[in-house]
Structure formats: structure tokens, C-alpha cells
Amino acid sequence: TLSFYVMSTLRFGALGHAVTDPDTGAAIPVREGKLLAADVMGLVEGRQGTPGEIRGTFGALSRRLAAVEKNTEYGIYGMMNAPLMNPIYPEGLPLAYPEEIVTGGASILASIDDAGVREYSCEVIKIYRQPLTESKGLVIRITDPVLIQKAGGIVQGMSGSPIIQNGKLIGAVTHVFINDPLKGYGIYALWMYECGNS
């Protein structure tokens, strides 16, 4: 999931964690890659002890959105081919510094069906004040009744979903709590931005 791109440079960050080998768990080295538009084909609801998932598809004719240049423990990064319109925030959003983030109301952007990207309510329930980059800086809890009813909360495939608070991009979803799919971790957006621009 695309987390953000910088409108002035077209540099993007996505996922919030590495793309890994399913057998070894090691990050897969990237020589080149592409970010593609995908269609959501279905959704498996998350339950306690069993993470759900978004099922999507893409193919040879899928629209190429960006070139992937690196795969890091904090996400994948590269260059957009062209500006991409966000229908909810067409003018974009400013990036929040970690010290601006507070516990309380927030939202995530996610695409869980063929209706496209929608905004869902959540709350920041824990903040880990970090002087250095870490992948788990926030804990969020989903509060949106539609997302809870359809997905059970956070499911696999939502990694990288932007987290927004007080009109700023504060982070991206990285992991779901297996025993409580209403909760998940997020990485600070600033850490992702800095990693993508280093």
C-alpha cells in the first residue's frame, strides 16, 4: 500500500516494513521493481488469533505507478511516474513531527473493496517517543463501525495505510495485533520520509 509521495519531488514511501522472503523472513534485495495499480477482489475478516487479509490482483496490463528503488526495514521507496490524485486529500497533507502526535482521534486511509480508498476512524492509544528510527512508534485502535463490520479491524494488506491526525500525515500502519485485530502498530511518517530521502 502506497503510504505517501512528496508532491514536489515525486519520491514515494510504501508499506512501512520490508518485503521479506516468506521462508527466511529476510528482506529481499531489490535491483528494480514497479508499484502497480491493483484491484481488490475480496476480503477475509480478521478474528482473534487469525489475521484477515485483503485479496487483490494485478497483471501485465496493470497501470505502472512508480519505480521501486529500495526495500528497507521501514518500507519500499522510489519514484512515482506521475502525480497520483488522492480523491480525499487532493491538495495533499503536511507531514507531522513525532512530537505533534497525541493520543486520541485519528483516521486511516484504506482500500478494502472496489469502492476505492476511503477514510476510516481510529484512535492513537499509545505513542512510543523514539529518538531514532523504529518500525513500531504508535499503537492505533480501529473505531470505525464500517471497517469493523467488514474487516474486523486491521487485516493483512493494510500495511502502509496512511494514519492521519489533526490534518497531518502522522504515520503508516505496519502490523496488526494477532490477538486483537482492532489494534495495530504504526511507524512515524517522518521516519519513512527520512528513510526514503537518505
Helices and strands as residue ranges (DSSP letters): E 2-5, E 11-14, E 33-36, E 39-44, E 53-57, E 64-72, E 75-80, G 98-100, E 104-110, E 118-127, E 138-142, H 145-151, E 162-165, E 168-177, E 180-188, H 189-196
